[in-house]
Each structure stands twice: as structure tokens, then as C-alpha cells.
Amino acid sequence: MFSIAVSKRRIGFELEVAIEVPRPGVVALFGRSGCGKTTLVNIVAGLVAADQARIAIDGVVLEDSLLGQRVPAHRRRIGYVFQDARLFPHLDVRGNLRYAQRRASRVPARIGFDQAVQLLGLEALLRRRVHQLSGGERQRVALGRALLAQPRLLLLDEPLAALDAARRDEVLPYLEMLRDELSVPMIYVSHQFEEVLRLATHVVLMEQGRVVVQGGLDDISLHPRLRAIVGPESVGAVLLGRIENDGDGRLATVCIGENVLSVPMRAARRGAMVRVQLLARDIILATSRPEGLSVRNMLTGRVSRVSGDDADTDLVQVDVGGAHIMARVTREATAALGLRGGLRVWVLVKAVSIRGHAFAGGASLEVLKSSIGMGSDAAQ
Ligand SMILES: Nc1ncnc2c1ncn2[C@@H]1O[C@H](COP(=O)(O)OP(=O)(O)OP(=O)(O)O)[C@@H](O)[C@H]1O
């Protein structure tokens, strides 16, 4: 469990944040540039002084202004990975990793050298100098170095922001693996929703120094303020399901509550938890059961909410057996179909427009299962 309650004033900016997360996993701090994400993680790391702070991780109090306690940054045992890797250029990869390991020699080692090297795929890079590494490889080494410092918390401040899309895709699976294999809690700062979608087990949506909403991604994805950050094209429901059939690495069958969806997934594994994003722009609603369509995914449910999206469109939320899907329709369509709360509708979504990301297991799986009230046998 970690809890953070901080306040800090600067000219023209005020940070006032309280976060409480019960288990390990990845807490994503998500929000527009300037909302205070970096200031917050710098306060947690002890690099910036807050006006008021109470920061505790697993019962260890790192800062409590009321009691006058403040553990200095170098004693907090917090690993920090920045946008740029900040490796020692005069050392090779092994030297960079060993340096971190030596500095943590008095702390009981939860993560060994070989384990970190293997988890991050660094075997072939150990003798390379920093200038011989790609941006993605540098970030993997920076992650390894942070882990070998045996942190009680890992802070990742936009670790992929300086990488191009191909390099980001190369590093993301390693981050997913760390989340699933280790029990080190992480705070992940990003303004890329794609990264949040893949990594977060708990999301904190921030705006102008405040928390707008925090919780599971399924709830956050429906929050009206998310639109202002991700833009209208990226608004949509994020649902949690379980892979029923891996579809030979093409179209997996995913159970979401009582519903079944066909989802394109390359690395699907039967029984694995999966997070599925259905963009509001890709959803079609019908008020009677359509026939003779090529669309593979058809669900039925009841309209739970209709809200204005912009001048010409509405966002329609549909409850499909407890899961909520959001569709964007023109206001004309809302009127023509008589869309209103309680109306039965059919929800159509082309399989190719669905994005699915598997959660392999480990700590995050437990967090996710508990957040949706599933027993521990649910993923068997
Ligand atoms: N050292 C500083 N002195 C004064 N103001 C600062 C300082 N660092 C940041 N700020 C201001 O504090 C506010 C929050 O900045 P912060 O860097 O925490 O936001 P952020 O959400 O991390 O943004 P980004 O995504 O661009 O990194 C901004 O208004 C910023 O201009």
C-alpha cells in the first residue's frame, strides 16, 4: 500500500493531490502537460520540497510534515527513470548495472543481477558502451539500473517520450513484464493514453494540479473529462475480460461478463486477462436486431446515458450486462432513433477496430481481478 498526500504552491500553480493505492501495480499519472505530474513525482522522490506532505509506502513513512519527518532523497530507496536514460557514459552496461547494485549492497536484495538482466533482455548488451546503444536499449538499461537499487517504489517519468513509435513498442513489453513479474509498485507518468492502456492498474487523471478522478481504467475511460485530454477520436470504453479461445493468434474470443467479443490479438493465451478498448467512434447502434451483417461483434444492452459531446454529436453509454460501452452518434441520429435512458439497443463493432492488450499474470492480475470482484480462480 502506498499513500501520498501533498500540497505545493508556486506562482500561478497549485498542486493538491491525495492518492491511496492498496496493492502493487502501476499507478499511471495521466494528464496534460503542465498539470503537475513531474512536480508530484519529484516530491515523492524527495527532490522537490512540498509545503505539506505525507508520503508512506508499505507502512514506511518517507515524509510527514505534521510530525516534522523527512527522509532525504538518497535514503528513500526510490528508483527513478527519466525521459533520458542518464547512464554513466564511461561505463559499459554491466558497469552501470553493477554500480546500482553496489550502492544497494546493504539492502536485502529482492531483485538479483541475473534476474534483472534476463527480465530486460540485456544479456547481449552487457559489454556495450552507452554510445553503442539505441534509445530503447538505453531505457531498458536505465530500468535495470533502477531495479538493482532494490527500490521500494519505481518512478517512471515519461520513460518512452524521447523514443519513436517503433522503439516505444520495443520497450513497452518489458515494462509489462516488470509489472507482471515483480511486486515493485510503480508510478508511471505519461500523457500517452496508449501507454496508460497497456500498463496501468490504477489511473490518476490530473488537471491543473488536482486529481479529477482516480480508479480503474474501466471507470476512468468513461469519465467526461478524459475527452479533453485524449481528444474526441480516442474516447471509448476500456473493458476487462478473459480470453476464452486464442483464435490461433488472429481473432481471440474474449469474455467480458456475459458478453463475448472477437478481438484481433497476436499473443493471446487462453485464460489470460485482457483489456479491450472500444473507441466510441467505431460503435454503431441499432434499435432493432440487425440481420445479414459482416460485423462479427454484436451485443445487446440498454442505454444508460446520453450526453452532449460537441455541437453536433452525442455520447451514448450502453450497459451491456454490467459492462459499459460508449458510442458517438450524431445528434440527428439520437433524435431519429429516439435514444434515451432505458431503451434497448444493439451494439455493433467491427473486430478490426478493437484493440486488446493481455495482462500476463502476476501482481497486476491480482490487482485487476480484485478491482472487478473476481475470485483468484477466475483466470484458471
Ligand atoms: N522549477 C519550477 N519552478 C517554477 N515553476 C515550475 C517549476 N517546474 C515546473 N513548474 C511549473 O509547475 C507546473 C507543473 O509543472 P510539471 O512539470 O509538474 O507538469 P507536468 O504535468 O509534469 O508537465 P509535462 O507533462 O510537460 O512534463 C507548470 O505550470 C510549470 O510551469
The ligand as a Gaussian input file, in Angstrom:
#p B3LYP/6-31G(d) Opt

LIG

0 1
 N       11.142000      24.613000     -11.049000
 C        9.989000      25.224000     -11.272000
 N        9.780000      26.476000     -10.843000
 C        8.589000      27.100000     -11.047000
 N        7.566000      26.546000     -11.690000
 C        7.723000      25.307000     -12.164000
 C        8.934000      24.578000     -11.983000
 N        8.783000      23.351000     -12.559000
 C        7.537000      23.320000     -13.071000
 N        6.890000      24.494000     -12.836000
 C        5.508000      24.805000     -13.185000
 O        4.686000      23.949000     -12.395000
 C        3.576000      23.482000     -13.163000
 C        3.569000      21.972000     -13.187000
 O        4.680000      21.516000     -13.944000
 P        5.059000      19.970000     -14.081000
 O        6.354000      19.890000     -14.784000
 O        4.930000      19.332000     -12.780000
 O        3.873000      19.458000     -15.025000
 P        3.768000      18.114000     -15.886000
 O        2.345000      17.692000     -15.798000
 O        4.802000      17.138000     -15.466000
 O        4.097000      18.638000     -17.334000
 P        4.876000      17.890000     -18.556000
 O        3.980000      16.769000     -18.992000
 O        5.009000      18.977000     -19.574000
 O        6.189000      17.422000     -18.025000
 C        3.678000      24.132000     -14.522000
 O        2.881000      25.284000     -14.509000
 C        5.139000      24.503000     -14.618000
 O        5.307000      25.615000     -15.453000

